[in-house]
Amino acid sequence: MHRIAAAVVSFAPPTLMVVIVFSVAYLLVGIPVHFKRGTAARDVLGTLAGIFAALVYITLAVGFAPDAHTGSR
């Protein structure tokens, strides 16, 4: 697990990666939901997906990658 975390964290600084993960999850969930259920569902479900994905990334970075939370490169 530490190798996976180190590889994931090495792509970009943690703050930027959280924003990227949130945006990708929002788009992957929000676009299909927009066409099926409308704009309100897109906003709610897309935001929930983005927050969940960002929290998973933060947990991975802080819990398993050494010195990821300090931002030192």
Protein Blocks (a to p, Z undefined) as FASTA:
>chain_A
ZZmmmmmmmmpcfklmmmmmmmmmmmmmmmmmmmmnojklmmmmmmmmmmmmmmmmmmmm
mmmmghklnopZZ
